[in-house]
Amino acid sequence: MKIAVLLHEADRGRDLGRYHVFQLAQIWQRDGHQVQPVFGTGSFVAADVAILHIDLSVVPERYLDFAARYRHCMNRDVRDIRKSAISRQAVQPGDGWDGAVIVKSELNCAGAPERVNGGGWRRARESLRRAGRRLLGRPELRGPADYRVFPNRAAVPPELAAHPDAFIERFLPETENGLYHTRSMVFVGPARTCQLLRAHEPVVRVGNAIAIEECEPHPDMVRLSREMGYDYGKFDYVMHDGAPVLIDANKTTGSADMVRFPVIGAMRERRAQGLYQWLAERS
């Protein structure tokens, strides 16, 4: 079987091992399949199955049109993963919410993909904008470490609320024994695994997790991912007042160094089988 991974043209020559899909590709190749990266839309490469893997918050139409040329293509209809497109917790002035809020970036991974793959003009504009904000002493949102929690919206500094990429959301944490929790459901077709991350900080990520353990994905998150058209990706959520709350959706999830968490390797093996199951359901 030939598997095409459809990538942004700017990914050519870069280290693709930073992406989870290419960790899975090692398993698919071990199983005897061919994995072919396809950069840009200039040349069609025939394949039995494709995975649309454009690392931008909003996928340009030309890539969606290119993906439509494949009979079987994962995430063909996933276009927009900005917080405003996936969140149900947005806080607006005068909406009556007076609880805690978190200020995060509207863009995936705080806009890092746009800074890399957004084109020369966009990169130049972003560099000038960041330089101007630094000179004026205004806050930036360059990564999860810059996300901040406030007791209510009125406490958000005006210069942060006015940031062009700022997204203000209800802060609905999952906590236990003084630790913050986040659950990450990672899936390839019907093969889904979920990991519970624990950290001292309210913005939980692999880099600050003190423990990671496997847990069952919540059925509401499974249903939601299907309703939103995701075949491949990662949904981060928390359990708040007994209900799952989606806090992030990613279609080009990264692959951090997980050596210190052996459970990750076993889950990755199971997820890799999901591609075969997904394709069999459509053949």
C-alpha positions in Angstrom: 0.0 0.0 0.0 1.2 3.5 -0.8 0.4 6.3 1.8 0.8 9.9 0.7 1.3 12.6 3.3 0.2 15.9 1.9 2.5 18.7 3.3 2.9 22.4 2.9 5.4 23.3 0.2 7.6 25.0 2.8 8.1 21.7 4.6 10.4 20.5 1.9 13.9 20.0 3.4 12.8 20.2 7.0 12.9 17.7 9.8 9.6 15.9 9.4 10.3 13.7 12.4 8.9 16.4 14.6 5.4 15.4 13.5 3.5 12.5 15.0 2.4 11.2 11.6 6.0 10.4 10.7 6.5 8.5 13.9 3.5 6.4 12.7 5.1 6.2 9.3 7.9 4.2 10.7 5.4 1.6 11.9 3.6 1.6 8.5 6.9 1.1 6.7 7.9 -1.7 9.1 4.6 -3.3 8.1 5.7 -3.2 4.5 3.9 -0.1 3.2 5.4 2.9 1.4 5.0 6.4 2.8 5.5 9.2 0.4 5.7 12.9 1.5 4.0 15.2 -1.1 5.1 18.8 -0.9 2.8 21.5 -2.3 0.2 21.1 -5.0 2.3 21.1 -8.1 2.6 17.4 -8.7 0.0 14.7 -8.0 1.3 11.5 -6.6 -1.0 8.5 -6.9 -1.6 6.7 -3.6 -4.0 4.2 -2.0 -4.7 6.7 0.9 -3.6 10.2 1.7 -3.4 12.3 4.8 -4.0 16.0 4.5 -1.3 17.4 6.8 -1.0 21.2 6.2 0.5 22.8 9.3 -1.5 26.1 9.3 -4.4 27.1 11.5 -6.5 27.6 8.3 -5.8 25.3 5.3 -5.6 27.3 2.0 -8.2 26.2 -0.6 -5.6 25.0 -3.0 -4.6 22.2 -0.6 -8.2 21.3 0.0 -8.8 21.0 -3.7 -5.6 19.0 -4.1 -6.7 16.6 -1.3 -10.1 16.1 -3.1 -8.2 14.4 -6.0 -7.6 11.4 -3.7 -10.3 8.8 -3.4 -9.4 8.2 0.2 -8.0 11.2 2.2 -7.9 11.7 5.9 -9.0 15.1 7.1 -10.0 16.2 3.7 -12.7 18.5 5.2 -10.8 19.9 8.2 -10.0 23.4 7.2 -10.0 25.7 10.3 -8.7 24.9 13.8 -8.5 28.4 15.2 -9.8 28.7 18.7 -12.8 30.7 17.5 -13.7 27.7 15.2 -13.5 25.0 17.9 -14.2 26.6 21.3 -17.5 26.8 23.0 -16.1 28.8 25.9 -15.4 32.2 24.3 -15.8 35.1 26.6 -17.1 38.4 25.1 -17.7 41.7 26.9 -21.2 41.8 28.4 -21.9 38.1 28.1 -22.5 37.7 31.8 -19.5 35.5 32.5 -17.7 36.7 35.7 -15.6 33.7 36.4 -11.9 33.0 35.7 -10.7 33.3 32.2 -7.6 32.2 30.2 -6.0 34.3 27.5 -4.5 32.2 24.8 -3.6 32.5 21.1 -6.4 32.3 18.5 -4.0 30.4 16.3 -2.7 26.8 16.6 0.5 26.5 18.6 0.4 30.3 19.2 0.9 31.0 15.5 4.2 29.2 15.2 3.1 27.4 12.0 2.1 30.7 10.4 5.5 32.2 11.3 7.1 29.3 9.5 4.7 28.5 6.7 2.8 31.7 6.2 4.8 33.1 3.3 7.5 35.7 3.0 5.2 38.7 3.3 3.4 37.3 6.3 6.7 36.5 8.1 8.1 39.9 7.5 4.9 41.6 8.7 4.9 39.4 11.8 8.5 40.2 12.6 7.8 43.9 12.3 4.7 43.6 14.5 6.6 41.7 17.2 9.4 44.2 17.1 6.9 47.0 17.6 5.2 45.3 20.5 8.6 44.7 22.2 9.6 48.3 21.8 6.3 49.4 23.4 6.6 46.8 26.2 3.4 45.1 25.1 2.8 41.3 25.9 3.3 38.7 23.2 1.6 35.3 22.6 4.4 33.2 21.1 3.7 29.9 22.9 1.7 28.2 25.7 4.1 29.6 28.2 2.6 33.0 27.5 -1.0 32.0 28.2 -2.3 33.5 31.4 -5.2 33.0 33.7 -7.1 35.9 35.3 -9.9 35.9 38.0 -12.3 37.5 35.5 -12.3 39.3 32.1 -12.1 42.7 33.8 -8.7 41.7 35.2 -7.2 41.1 31.7 -4.8 43.9 31.0 -6.2 46.0 28.1 -2.9 45.7 26.1 -3.2 41.9 26.3 -6.9 41.9 25.4 -6.2 44.1 22.4 -3.5 41.7 21.1 -4.6 40.8 17.5 -4.2 37.1 18.2 -5.7 37.0 21.7 -8.6 34.6 22.4 -10.3 34.9 25.8 -11.9 31.8 27.1 -13.6 30.6 30.2 -11.1 28.9 32.4 -12.7 25.6 33.4 -9.9 23.5 35.0 -9.7 19.9 36.0 -7.9 19.6 39.3 -7.1 17.0 41.8 -4.7 17.0 44.8 -3.4 20.4 43.9 -2.5 19.4 40.3 -4.0 20.5 37.0 -5.1 17.8 34.5 -5.5 17.8 30.8 -6.6 14.8 28.7 -5.2 14.3 25.2 -7.2 12.0 22.8 -5.0 11.1 19.9 -6.6 9.2 17.1 -6.0 7.7 13.6 -9.4 6.7 12.2 -11.2 4.5 14.8 -8.0 3.8 16.8 -8.1 6.2 19.7 -5.9 6.4 22.8 -6.1 9.0 25.5 -3.5 10.2 28.0 -4.0 12.1 31.2 -1.3 14.7 31.9 -0.8 16.2 35.4 1.1 19.4 36.1 1.5 22.1 38.7 0.8 24.8 36.2 -2.7 25.6 34.9 -1.6 25.4 31.3 -0.7 21.7 31.1 1.5 20.3 28.3 4.0 17.5 27.8 6.9 19.8 28.6 5.7 20.6 32.2 3.8 17.3 32.9 5.1 15.5 36.0 3.1 12.3 35.2 1.3 10.8 32.1 -1.0 7.9 32.3 -3.4 6.2 29.9 -7.1 6.8 30.3 -10.2 6.1 28.4 -11.3 8.7 25.8 -14.6 10.2 26.7 -17.4 9.1 24.3 -18.5 12.7 23.9 -15.1 13.6 22.5 -15.1 10.7 20.2 -18.5 11.8 18.9 -17.4 15.4 18.6 -14.3 14.6 16.6 -16.5 12.7 14.1 -19.0 15.4 13.9 -16.3 17.9 13.2 -14.9 15.8 10.4 -11.6 14.8 11.9 -10.1 11.4 10.8 -6.7 12.1 12.3 -5.5 14.4 15.1 -5.5 15.2 18.7 -8.3 16.7 20.9 -7.2 18.2 24.3 -10.0 18.4 26.8 -10.7 18.6 30.6 -13.4 17.1 32.7 -15.2 20.0 34.5 -18.3 19.5 36.6 -18.5 16.0 35.2 -18.6 17.0 31.5 -15.8 17.0 28.9 -14.7 20.5 27.7 -12.7 20.7 24.5 -9.8 23.2 24.8 -7.8 22.5 21.7 -8.0 20.5 18.4 -5.0 19.8 16.3 -4.7 18.1 12.9 -0.9 18.2 12.6 0.1 17.2 16.1 3.8 17.2 17.0 5.9 14.4 18.4 7.8 15.4 21.4 10.5 13.4 23.1 8.5 10.8 25.1 11.4 8.5 26.2 10.6 9.2 29.8 7.0 8.0 29.3 7.1 4.4 28.0 3.3 4.2 27.8 3.4 6.6 24.8 5.2 4.1 22.6 2.6 1.4 23.2 -0.3 3.7 22.4 1.4 4.9 19.2 1.6 1.2 18.0 -2.2 0.9 18.5 -3.0 4.1 16.8 -1.0 3.2 13.7 -3.4 0.3 13.1 -6.2 2.8 12.8 -5.2 3.8 9.2 -5.8 0.2 8.0 -9.1 0.1 9.8 -10.2 3.5 8.4 -9.3 2.4 4.9 -11.0 -1.0 5.2 -14.2 0.8 6.2 -14.2 2.7 3.0 -13.1 0.0 0.5 
